[in-house]
Each structure stands twice: as C-alpha cells, then as structure tokens.
Amino acid sequence: MNDINVIKAREHELPACLALLPDTSGTPAEYLIARKNGEFAGAAGIVWANWVEPTGFNMAVTVLGSARRQGVGRALVAAAAKLANGETDGLWSLRPASAGSEASGFLEACGFKALRREYYFQTGVSQLLDKILPVAERQREAGRIPEGAEIVNLSETEVSLEEIAWLIAREFNNNPVFHVDNLRRRIEDKEDESMVALFKGELAGVLLSRNDNNIAVVDVRVVAKRWRPGWPNLLLLEKGLLIAKAQGRRGIKFHSDETITDTVSLARRGEGEETDVKTRYYLAFDQSAADAR
C-alpha cells in the first residue's frame, strides 16, 4: 500500500502547515496537506493573489524528509494546480531556486519552466559608489530628479509604517501587518540602516538594509509604480552607499530581478562579484483544459 491523499488543510492543521512553510506566514494563503499511508507527509501553500506577468499565484511546497522522492510533492503540486485553475493563469514558485539545486530539479520535474532570474551580488562600497555618483549627478543636471525629492531614514520619516508596509505588501502579495511588525523591529535595531524615498512628503520608495558583520545587506528595494523607472531607486542606492562608506562597511550585498536592467548593469560595471543566480519558476495551466471545464 502506497496511497497518497491530498486535501485542504483544516483549522487544527494550519500550525503544521506554517511550520513547514514559514515564508507563507502573513499572506492570503490557502493550504493543502498530503498524507501518505495515512501519515502526514507534506504541505503546500497557495498565495491567493496574482504576481507579475504572466499572472499566477505564488506557491510553496515542503515534503517531510522521510516521504521525499515518493510522489508526495508531485501530488501536492497537481492538487494546487487543480484548485487554482480557473482563478489565474498559472503558479509561480514562491521563492527562487539556484540552478542545479534540489528545489529547481523538483520544480522542473513537475512541469515548471524557468522564467525570471534574480542576480545576487557582493561588491565593495567605494567601487559601486564611484559608479553611482556620476549617474546621480547627470540625472540632477538633466532635471530628472524633481525638486521635493528626498531620502529619509526609516526611523525619522513622518510617513506611517502602515503606508510603507502597504507599498511592500503590494509588491510581494502578502499581508501588510507582517511588514508593520518587521518595520518596527528595524526601527528598534541599531544595526538597521533602512530609508524611504519621498516626493513632497509622498512615499515613492523604500530600501530595507542592515549591517551584517560589517557588510551592508539590502533585503528589500521597492519603488512605487508611479516612479518606475526613475529617481527613487537611484537616490536610495546613493544614500545607502554613502551611509555604508561613512560607517566603514567592508562591502555591500544586494540582489536584483533581471527585469531591473539598470541595477544589474550597474553591479557589473561596479566590479560586483556575482555570488548566485536564482530563478523563479512558472507552471502555466493548460488553457484548453480550462476552457473545456
């Protein structure tokens, strides 16, 4: 007997799902659980909000070690696709996977295709700043940075944490309450170096960064759609690098989606070391099958 059964998680089973899928915490997720021969074997979380183009729901899957390579993960993906089909066009992997990793192998085996790359860089602060400053100066001279644009430390801004959290949540399709809590922790953390971009007091962008062993680590960069592409990303990087240099940071780590070509190009021109390339995977639903339903 080798039965695999996948059902929607019940209320009392949600803590087990969250324990396996912590990245889905605070998102509008629906959970599935898999049982193999009657024993809990894994879970999937589907974030019920569309993300980028092609549109699709983010999904995460985790299978217990003792149940791996026995069809449990495939069964969870198939059940997730069946549940979401008709509501969106496909499924995205919630987190990117490195090439050749177990995660990428699993996704490809389930029919996912590699669609969006994320590049991870580490470079010296001065090297990158030497590239940023001339660009920022040219933008100022060309009048492409509007009067009233400014960069303010997160702990000093008059913009509410709720508004900043909503900007981040809209980008990542998750719950702003989670981000409010994170922002509060950052304000209390003396190692945090986060900041926001403002235009005449209006929130235009946010950069969440921190000090890690004297390395500046950029965790999140989000710019409001109205200003894409534009000055907020440039000024946030400029201010962040100036702070890192003043603090004597040994380097800076950051990552960028391949669609943000100016950041990728800047990192490479700034002699950045490409430390990793990760890929977001996408499973497109069979539209003909969906139309026949």
MONOR-V25619 format. One record per residue. N is the residue number from 1. RES is the residue in one letter. PHI is phi in whole degrees, -180 to 180 (* if undefined). OMEGA is omega in whole degrees, -180 to 180 (NA if undefined). D_CENTER is the distance of its C-alpha to the mean C-alpha in Angstrom with 2 decimals. Layout:
N/RES/PHI/OMEGA/D_CENTER ; N/RES/PHI/OMEGA/D_CENTER
This chain:
1/M/*/-179/40.27 ; 2/N/-144/-175/36.59 ; 3/D/-77/173/35.27 ; 4/I/-119/-178/31.57 ; 5/N/-125/-180/30.95 ; 6/V/-118/179/27.69 ; 7/I/-138/173/27.79 ; 8/K/-66/-179/25.74 ; 9/A/-68/175/25.18 ; 10/R/-92/-173/27.70 ; 11/E/-53/-176/27.33 ; 12/H/-73/-180/28.67 ; 13/E/-96/-178/26.32 ; 14/L/-62/178/23.03 ; 15/P/-57/178/23.07 ; 16/A/-66/178/23.33 ; 17/C/-64/-179/20.38 ; 18/L/-66/178/18.16 ; 19/A/-65/179/19.60 ; 20/L/-82/-173/18.51 ; 21/L/-128/-175/15.07 ; 22/P/-62/-179/13.94 ; 23/D/-68/180/10.19 ; 24/T/-91/-179/11.68 ; 25/S/-61/179/13.60 ; 26/G/83/179/13.80 ; 27/T/-106/175/12.68 ; 28/P/-78/-172/15.48 ; 29/A/-101/170/15.80 ; 30/E/-116/-171/19.01 ; 31/Y/-116/173/20.01 ; 32/L/-120/175/22.36 ; 33/I/-121/177/24.37 ; 34/A/-114/173/26.38 ; 35/R/-121/177/29.78 ; 36/K/-116/-175/31.77 ; 37/N/53/176/35.48 ; 38/G/86/-178/34.81 ; 39/E/-102/178/32.52 ; 40/F/-58/-173/28.88 ; 41/A/-125/-179/26.94 ; 42/G/174/-178/23.26 ; 43/A/-149/174/20.83 ; 44/A/-130/176/18.23 ; 45/G/-122/179/15.93 ; 46/I/-112/-179/15.38 ; 47/V/-84/-170/13.19 ; 48/W/-80/177/15.84 ; 49/A/-160/-177/14.12 ; 50/N/-71/-179/13.80 ; 51/W/-132/172/10.81 ; 52/V/46/179/11.81 ; 53/E/-117/-5/14.95 ; 54/P/-67/-176/16.43 ; 55/T/-67/178/15.69 ; 56/G/-176/176/14.78 ; 57/F/-88/173/13.59 ; 58/N/-73/-180/10.79 ; 59/M/-141/175/12.83 ; 60/A/-127/180/13.10 ; 61/V/-134/172/16.51 ; 62/T/-137/178/18.33 ; 63/V/-116/177/22.04 ; 64/L/-59/-175/24.40 ; 65/G/-53/-177/25.76 ; 66/S/-71/-176/29.26 ; 67/A/-111/-177/28.30 ; 68/R/-75/180/26.26 ; 69/R/61/178/27.66 ; 70/Q/-131/176/29.77 ; 71/G/93/-177/28.05 ; 72/V/-68/-180/26.14 ; 73/G/-61/178/22.66 ; 74/R/-61/-180/24.07 ; 75/A/-64/178/25.73 ; 76/L/-66/179/22.59 ; 77/V/-64/-180/20.80 ; 78/A/-62/180/24.03 ; 79/A/-68/178/24.34 ; 80/A/-65/179/20.81 ; 81/A/-64/179/21.59 ; 82/K/-64/-179/24.96 ; 83/L/-69/-175/23.67 ; 84/A/-88/-178/21.15 ; 85/N/-60/-175/23.47 ; 86/G/97/178/25.11 ; 87/E/-101/180/22.33 ; 88/T/-154/-173/19.84 ; 89/D/-95/-179/20.04 ; 90/G/177/180/18.06 ; 91/L/-126/173/15.33 ; 92/W/-106/170/11.94 ; 93/S/-67/-177/10.86 ; 94/L/-62/180/8.19 ; 95/R/-122/177/7.15 ; 96/P/-71/-180/8.53 ; 97/A/-124/177/12.10 ; 98/S/-75/179/14.53 ; 99/A/-59/178/17.63 ; 100/G/80/-180/20.50 ; 101/S/-80/177/18.71 ; 102/E/-61/-179/19.87 ; 103/A/-65/-180/16.63 ; 104/S/-66/178/16.94 ; 105/G/-62/179/20.64 ; 106/F/-64/-178/20.23 ; 107/L/-62/180/17.98 ; 108/E/-65/179/20.47 ; 109/A/-66/180/23.34 ; 110/C/-90/177/22.12 ; 111/G/99/178/22.12 ; 112/F/-72/177/18.50 ; 113/K/-115/177/18.35 ; 114/A/-72/-176/16.11 ; 115/L/-123/-175/14.87 ; 116/R/-128/179/11.95 ; 117/R/-92/172/11.94 ; 118/E/-124/-178/9.76 ; 119/Y/-101/-180/12.35 ; 120/Y/-112/-174/12.60 ; 121/F/-128/166/15.57 ; 122/Q/-137/-179/18.04 ; 123/T/-149/176/20.96 ; 124/G/-74/-178/23.72 ; 125/V/-63/-177/23.43 ; 126/S/-65/-180/26.71 ; 127/Q/-60/-179/26.07 ; 128/L/-73/179/22.95 ; 129/L/-64/178/24.67 ; 130/D/-62/178/27.68 ; 131/K/-87/-176/25.69 ; 132/I/-72/-172/23.93 ; 133/L/-59/178/27.13 ; 134/P/-63/179/29.21 ; 135/V/-65/180/26.55 ; 136/A/-63/180/26.24 ; 137/E/-65/179/30.03 ; 138/R/-65/179/30.51 ; 139/Q/-66/178/28.18 ; 140/R/-67/-179/30.22 ; 141/E/-64/-180/33.47 ; 142/A/-83/179/32.52 ; 143/G/74/-178/31.78 ; 144/R/-90/173/28.17 ; 145/I/-110/-171/27.03 ; 146/P/-69/172/28.59 ; 147/E/-63/-176/30.85 ; 148/G/97/176/29.27 ; 149/A/-82/179/25.92 ; 150/E/-154/177/25.09 ; 151/I/-117/-175/22.58 ; 152/V/-128/176/23.05 ; 153/N/-60/-179/21.98 ; 154/L/-54/-177/19.89 ; 155/S/-72/-175/22.90 ; 156/E/-112/-176/25.27 ; 157/T/-73/176/23.81 ; 158/E/-92/175/25.73 ; 159/V/-69/-177/22.80 ; 160/S/-67/177/22.14 ; 161/L/-63/179/19.19 ; 162/E/-63/179/18.92 ; 163/E/-67/178/18.51 ; 164/I/-64/180/15.79 ; 165/A/-62/179/13.98 ; 166/W/-65/178/14.53 ; 167/L/-61/180/13.06 ; 168/I/-68/-177/9.65 ; 169/A/-63/179/10.15 ; 170/R/-65/180/11.21 ; 171/E/-72/-174/8.15 ; 172/F/-106/178/6.00 ; 173/N/54/176/9.44 ; 174/N/-141/-170/10.32 ; 175/N/-83/180/13.28 ; 176/P/-63/179/14.07 ; 177/V/-60/177/16.46 ; 178/F/-58/-177/13.90 ; 179/H/-74/176/12.70 ; 180/V/-60/179/16.41 ; 181/D/-62/179/17.24 ; 182/N/-64/180/14.65 ; 183/L/-64/178/16.00 ; 184/R/-64/178/19.49 ; 185/R/-64/-180/19.00 ; 186/R/-65/179/17.83 ; 187/I/-62/-180/20.92 ; 188/E/-81/-176/23.10 ; 189/D/-86/-179/21.78 ; 190/K/-68/179/24.03 ; 191/E/-87/-178/21.69 ; 192/D/-82/-178/19.01 ; 193/E/-133/-176/19.11 ; 194/S/-76/-178/16.74 ; 195/M/-155/179/18.05 ; 196/V/-127/174/17.98 ; 197/A/-101/-178/19.45 ; 198/L/-127/170/22.28 ; 199/F/-126/-176/24.76 ; 200/K/51/178/27.97 ; 201/G/86/-180/26.20 ; 202/E/-88/-179/23.61 ; 203/L/-68/-179/19.91 ; 204/A/-115/-179/18.51 ; 205/G/-176/179/15.38 ; 206/V/-145/174/13.85 ; 207/L/-126/177/13.06 ; 208/L/-103/-178/12.36 ; 209/S/-138/-177/14.17 ; 210/R/-152/176/16.56 ; 211/N/-95/178/19.46 ; 212/D/-130/180/19.38 ; 213/N/56/179/22.86 ; 214/N/67/171/23.56 ; 215/I/-114/175/20.46 ; 216/A/-78/-179/18.20 ; 217/V/-114/177/14.56 ; 218/V/-93/-179/11.97 ; 219/D/-90/-175/8.89 ; 220/V/-142/168/7.67 ; 221/R/-132/-179/9.57 ; 222/V/-133/177/10.07 ; 223/V/-120/178/13.43 ; 224/A/-59/-174/15.36 ; 225/K/-55/-179/16.29 ; 226/R/-58/-173/19.87 ; 227/W/-109/-180/19.34 ; 228/R/-100/-25/17.36 ; 229/P/-74/-178/18.32 ; 230/G/-178/-170/20.35 ; 231/W/-68/-174/21.36 ; 232/P/-57/-179/18.67 ; 233/N/-61/-180/16.32 ; 234/L/-64/-177/19.54 ; 235/L/-70/177/21.02 ; 236/L/-64/178/18.06 ; 237/L/-65/180/18.04 ; 238/E/-60/-178/21.83 ; 239/K/-65/179/22.15 ; 240/G/-62/179/19.66 ; 241/L/-69/178/21.62 ; 242/L/-63/177/24.89 ; 243/I/-66/-179/24.07 ; 244/A/-61/179/23.02 ; 245/K/-66/180/26.30 ; 246/A/-63/-180/28.34 ; 247/Q/-86/179/27.06 ; 248/G/72/-180/27.95 ; 249/R/-66/-177/24.59 ; 250/R/-77/-179/25.06 ; 251/G/180/179/21.97 ; 252/I/-139/176/18.38 ; 253/K/-115/177/15.19 ; 254/F/-159/177/12.19 ; 255/H/-137/-177/10.00 ; 256/S/-149/171/9.84 ; 257/D/-65/-178/9.35 ; 258/E/-62/-180/12.97 ; 259/T/-74/177/13.60 ; 260/I/-90/-170/13.59 ; 261/T/-65/-179/16.86 ; 262/D/-67/179/18.34 ; 263/T/-70/179/15.89 ; 264/V/-62/179/16.29 ; 265/S/-63/180/20.01 ; 266/L/-63/-180/20.30 ; 267/A/-62/-179/18.90 ; 268/R/-72/178/21.36 ; 269/R/-70/179/24.17 ; 270/G/-87/177/23.54 ; 271/E/61/180/24.42 ; 272/G/-74/175/20.99 ; 273/E/-84/178/20.85 ; 274/E/-81/-173/18.29 ; 275/T/-85/-180/17.42 ; 276/D/-166/170/15.27 ; 277/V/-129/179/14.07 ; 278/K/-117/-174/11.63 ; 279/T/-128/170/11.60 ; 280/R/-89/-177/10.04 ; 281/Y/-104/-176/13.23 ; 282/Y/-132/176/14.96 ; 283/L/-112/180/18.12 ; 284/A/-83/177/20.29 ; 285/F/-73/177/22.84 ; 286/D/-75/-174/26.47 ; 287/Q/-64/-180/27.44 ; 288/S/-64/178/31.10 ; 289/A/-69/-180/30.82 ; 290/A/-66/-179/29.04 ; 291/D/-68/-177/31.83 ; 292/A/-80/-176/34.48 ; 293/R/-72/NA/33.44
